[in-house]
Amino acid sequence: MKRSRLKSLNTKETEAELRCLYPYADPEKQIEAFYKRKLKHFLLAVFGAIVLAVCSAAGQQASKELMSGNLIKREGYEGDPKTVELFALNGYTGEEERIEVRVQEKRYSDEILDEMLYSLEEKVPGLLLGENTSADAIGKDLTFTGSFSDYPFAVSYKTDHPLLLSSDGVLHKDKLAEQENVRDGIPVRVNMTLTCEDYRGEISFYVRLVLQEEERDRSFKEVVNDAISKASEESREEDYLRLPEKLNETPVSYRETPSKEPFLILVIGLVAAILLYKREDDNLKEQVKKRNKQLLEDYPMIVNKFALFYSVGMTTKGIFLKLCRDYEETKRRKNGPGFRYVYEEMLLTRAKMEEGIGEIAAYEDFARRCKHPKYRQLVNLMEQAVSKGKSDISMTLSKEIQRAFAERKNHAKELGEEAGTKLLLPMFLMLLVVIIVIMVPAFLAFQI
């Protein structure tokens, strides 16, 4: 059953090509092996695409932000806001809208911020002295910073003598010198305003610093986005943002934006599988092309040997068998010509003659298997020599030798031209490299 299915996929062209490439092998087995190989590559590519697509989908599932239908996990206190793309579905009308939900990081409670403010107050003004050694002897600029490490506050500064000490910590020595009792020191009060979201606190001291608070841009659209923004603000102290399930008594559900990555992987894998399946046909045609090229290359020498042996009186069959023996001898040598299709066909023809097939019938079968017009011409001459024994066949063979070597010369010339064309791209690349090596240093030197 399995072989019959594979055989149904077979085409006459493929079968003929396989018979040319493997003359000794069982055609049925070769066809079956060929299509098994094609199906194997195709199925492996499809399986790989499916595995990658499943892994990608699993990764997408693992990285989903939406949990339990309406929960999105916030980042921690030191985290960053994130944006999640969702679809909001109207439970009554079935209308579905694509929205972007901005989930802010977790916010500190007022109690925690009060404790942090008291902790920071104990360290001020020591954190702001800069190059000064004491808050009672400020002779240089103070280091006012807009924030402190380990604290979430944004800090701004204000002094009660801005002409002497500005809100950015700069000490105006010329103005200070004009003040009375400068030797005793000019007390300057500095007020620190610390903010974190809606929280606001103050610290007073005699050292100054400033940095404007950065405002966070928030962009939401339509009614559902406003409701989500409000819910986000109200649940900042919680680990999760709970999306509203109703808007004005209208139920709302959510789903994440589907990823196209698994689908793309699957499509690419299927395309690769089809290309691999077709590649076997292309490889087969390429092998047939190389076989025909090799047959054309060997033809002049075979005609030349046949004419030489025929001129010394050898029979057609004797010449044919000698060529077979010579090929077997050279094939056994390490420096021999290796596998040659035409001689392998000759060996198969010899085996058929040994089985009892007539000489002319064997030559006809040889020409049919070679599938090359040149060998059909040679077989015609061999049949004339066998059946008619014409004496003028030597002259005909001489003319055929001249034509064969002329064609071989032209073929070699064409191959040389093709090789020269293939070398154009590497030559252009080498020229480009040379130009870069010469021009870049010259350009750099010109700029200097």
Secondary structure in CASP SS format (residue, H / E / C, confidence):
PFRMAT SS
TARGET T0000
AUTHOR 0000-0000-0000
METHOD secondary structure of the structure
MODEL  1
M C 1.00
K H 1.00
R H 1.00
S H 1.00
R H 1.00
L H 1.00
K H 1.00
S H 1.00
L C 1.00
N C 1.00
T C 1.00
K H 1.00
E H 1.00
T H 1.00
E H 1.00
A H 1.00
E H 1.00
L H 1.00
R H 1.00
C H 1.00
L H 1.00
Y C 1.00
P C 1.00
Y C 1.00
A C 1.00
D C 1.00
P H 1.00
E H 1.00
K H 1.00
Q H 1.00
I H 1.00
E H 1.00
A H 1.00
F H 1.00
Y H 1.00
K H 1.00
R H 1.00
K H 1.00
L H 1.00
K H 1.00
H H 1.00
F H 1.00
L H 1.00
L H 1.00
A H 1.00
V H 1.00
F H 1.00
G H 1.00
A H 1.00
I H 1.00
V H 1.00
L H 1.00
A H 1.00
V H 1.00
C H 1.00
S H 1.00
A H 1.00
A H 1.00
G H 1.00
Q H 1.00
Q H 1.00
A H 1.00
S C 1.00
K C 1.00
E C 1.00
L E 1.00
M E 1.00
S C 1.00
G C 1.00
N C 1.00
L E 1.00
I E 1.00
K E 1.00
R C 1.00
E C 1.00
G C 1.00
Y C 1.00
E C 1.00
G C 1.00
D C 1.00
P C 1.00
K E 1.00
T E 1.00
V E 1.00
E E 1.00
L E 1.00
F E 1.00
A E 1.00
L E 1.00
N E 1.00
G C 1.00
Y C 1.00
T C 1.00
G C 1.00
E C 1.00
E E 1.00
E E 1.00
R E 1.00
I E 1.00
E E 1.00
V E 1.00
R E 1.00
V E 1.00
Q C 1.00
E C 1.00
K C 1.00
R C 1.00
Y C 1.00
S C 1.00
D H 1.00
E H 1.00
I H 1.00
L H 1.00
D H 1.00
E H 1.00
M H 1.00
L H 1.00
Y H 1.00
S H 1.00
L H 1.00
E H 1.00
E H 1.00
K H 1.00
V C 1.00
P C 1.00
G H 1.00
L H 1.00
L H 1.00
L C 1.00
G C 1.00
E C 1.00
N C 1.00
T C 1.00
S C 1.00
A C 1.00
D C 1.00
A C 1.00
I C 1.00
G C 1.00
K C 1.00
D C 1.00
L C 1.00
T C 1.00
F C 1.00
T C 1.00
G C 1.00
S C 1.00
F C 1.00
S C 1.00
D C 1.00
Y C 1.00
P C 1.00
F C 1.00
A E 1.00
V E 1.00
S E 1.00
Y E 1.00
K E 1.00
T E 1.00
D C 1.00
H C 1.00
P C 1.00
L C 1.00
L C 1.00
L E 1.00
S C 1.00
S C 1.00
D C 1.00
G C 1.00
V C 1.00
L E 1.00
H C 1.00
K H 1.00
D H 1.00
K H 1.00
L H 1.00
A H 1.00
E C 1.00
Q C 1.00
E C 1.00
N C 1.00
V C 1.00
R C 1.00
D C 1.00
G C 1.00
I C 1.00
P C 1.00
V C 1.00
R C 1.00
V E 1.00
N E 1.00
M E 1.00
T E 1.00
L E 1.00
T E 1.00
C E 1.00
E C 1.00
D C 1.00
Y E 1.00
R E 1.00
G E 1.00
E E 1.00
I E 1.00
S E 1.00
F E 1.00
Y C 1.00
V C 1.00
R C 1.00
L C 1.00
V C 1.00
L C 1.00
Q C 1.00
E C 1.00
E C 1.00
E C 1.00
R C 1.00
D C 1.00
R C 1.00
S C 1.00
F C 1.00
K C 1.00
E H 1.00
V H 1.00
V H 1.00
N H 1.00
D H 1.00
A H 1.00
I H 1.00
S H 1.00
K H 1.00
A H 1.00
S H 1.00
E H 1.00
E H 1.00
S C 1.00
R C 1.00
E C 1.00
E C 1.00
D C 1.00
Y E 1.00
L E 1.00
R E 1.00
L C 1.00
P C 1.00
E C 1.00
K E 1.00
L E 1.00
N C 1.00
E C 1.00
T E 1.00
P E 1.00
V E 1.00
S E 1.00
Y E 1.00
R E 1.00
E E 1.00
T C 1.00
P C 1.00
S C 1.00
K C 1.00
E H 1.00
P H 1.00
F H 1.00
L H 1.00
I H 1.00
L H 1.00
V H 1.00
I H 1.00
G H 1.00
L H 1.00
V H 1.00
A H 1.00
A H 1.00
I H 1.00
L H 1.00
L H 1.00
Y H 1.00
K H 1.00
R H 1.00
E H 1.00
D H 1.00
D H 1.00
N H 1.00
L H 1.00
K H 1.00
E H 1.00
Q H 1.00
V H 1.00
K H 1.00
K H 1.00
R H 1.00
N H 1.00
K H 1.00
Q H 1.00
L H 1.00
L H 1.00
E H 1.00
D H 1.00
Y H 1.00
P H 1.00
M H 1.00
I H 1.00
V H 1.00
N H 1.00
K H 1.00
F H 1.00
A H 1.00
L H 1.00
F H 1.00
Y H 1.00
S H 1.00
V C 1.00
G C 1.00
M C 1.00
T C 1.00
T H 1.00
K H 1.00
G H 1.00
I H 1.00
F H 1.00
L H 1.00
K H 1.00
L H 1.00
C H 1.00
R H 1.00
D H 1.00
Y H 1.00
E H 1.00
E H 1.00
T H 1.00
K H 1.00
R H 1.00
R C 1.00
K C 1.00
N C 1.00
G C 1.00
P C 1.00
G C 1.00
F C 1.00
R C 1.00
Y H 1.00
V H 1.00
Y H 1.00
E H 1.00
E H 1.00
M H 1.00
L H 1.00
L H 1.00
T H 1.00
R H 1.00
A H 1.00
K H 1.00
M H 1.00
E H 1.00
E C 1.00
G C 1.00
I C 1.00
G C 1.00
E H 1.00
I H 1.00
A H 1.00
A H 1.00
Y H 1.00
E H 1.00
D H 1.00
F H 1.00
A H 1.00
R H 1.00
R H 1.00
C H 1.00
K C 1.00
H C 1.00
P H 1.00
K H 1.00
Y H 1.00
R H 1.00
Q H 1.00
L H 1.00
V H 1.00
N H 1.00
L H 1.00
M H 1.00
E H 1.00
Q H 1.00
A H 1.00
V H 1.00
S H 1.00
K C 1.00
G C 1.00
K C 1.00
S C 1.00
D C 1.00
I H 1.00
S H 1.00
M H 1.00
T H 1.00
L H 1.00
S H 1.00
K H 1.00
E H 1.00
I H 1.00
Q H 1.00
R H 1.00
A H 1.00
F H 1.00
A H 1.00
E H 1.00
R H 1.00
K H 1.00
N H 1.00
H H 1.00
A H 1.00
K H 1.00
E H 1.00
L H 1.00
G H 1.00
E H 1.00
E H 1.00
A H 1.00
G H 1.00
T H 1.00
K H 1.00
L C 1.00
L H 1.00
L H 1.00
P H 1.00
M H 1.00
F H 1.00
L H 1.00
M H 1.00
L H 1.00
L H 1.00
V H 1.00
V H 1.00
I H 1.00
I H 1.00
V H 1.00
I H 1.00
M H 1.00
V H 1.00
P H 1.00
A H 1.00
F H 1.00
L H 1.00
A H 1.00
F H 1.00
Q H 1.00
I C 1.00
END
